[in-house]
């Protein structure tokens, strides 16, 4: 999974989509940050950042 660009994020990885726009509960990206599996080789994200990612996905995961 390559998250370096918006296009790569939306394209997903070898297993498919990582973001389901409008549906954070079914987005792999949100699941991984909630479970502390992302970011790799770094400290877990603070809850505020996790909530912001989930909100972004819920609002349609727009490139803004």
TIZA-169350 format. One line per 10 residues: number of its first residue (from 0); for each residue x, y, z of C-alpha. Coordinates in pm, whole numbers, plus 50000, padded with zeros to 5 digits. Layout:
<nodes>
NUM> X,Y,Z ~ ...
</nodes>
This chain:
<nodes>
0> 50000,50000,50000 ~ 50150,50328,49888 ~ 50010,50632,50067 ~ 50252,50891,49927 ~ 49994,51051,49699 ~ 49618,51092,49702 ~ 49593,50895,49379 ~ 49780,50599,49529 ~ 49568,50610,49843 ~ 49245,50602,49646
10> 49379,50332,49411 ~ 49443,50104,49708 ~ 49684,49818,49747 ~ 49726,49462,49627 ~ 49429,49357,49843 ~ 49201,49627,49709 ~ 49065,49956,49836 ~ 49195,50103,50160 ~ 48943,50388,50171 ~ 48570,50354,50118
20> 48461,50715,50072 ~ 48177,50794,50308 ~ 48226,50476,50512 ~ 48507,50492,50769 ~ 48391,50172,50942 ~ 48460,49974,50625 ~ 48785,50152,50530 ~ 49101,49955,50588 ~ 49301,50273,50648 ~ 49078,50375,50939
30> 49082,50023,51080 ~ 49461,50009,51072 ~ 49513,50343,51244 ~ 49247,50261,51504 ~ 49419,49929,51582 ~ 49762,50091,51602 ~ 49897,49896,51305 ~ 49965,50219,51117 ~ 50184,50406,51087 ~ 50444,50133,51069
40> 50771,50191,51254 ~ 50626,50493,51434 ~ 50426,50576,51742 ~ 50050,50527,51732 ~ 49856,50829,51619 ~ 49684,51036,51886 ~ 49308,50985,51904 ~ 49246,51334,51765 ~ 49430,51244,51443 ~ 49251,50910,51416
50> 48918,51090,51454 ~ 49021,51342,51187 ~ 49108,51063,50940 ~ 48776,50890,51009 ~ 48591,51219,50964 ~ 48772,51285,50633 ~ 48668,50941,50507 ~ 48310,50993,50633 ~ 48292,51321,50444 ~ 48388,51153,50116
60> 48770,51134,50129 ~ 48804,51435,49903 ~ 49137,51557,49767 ~ 49133,51892,49941
</nodes>
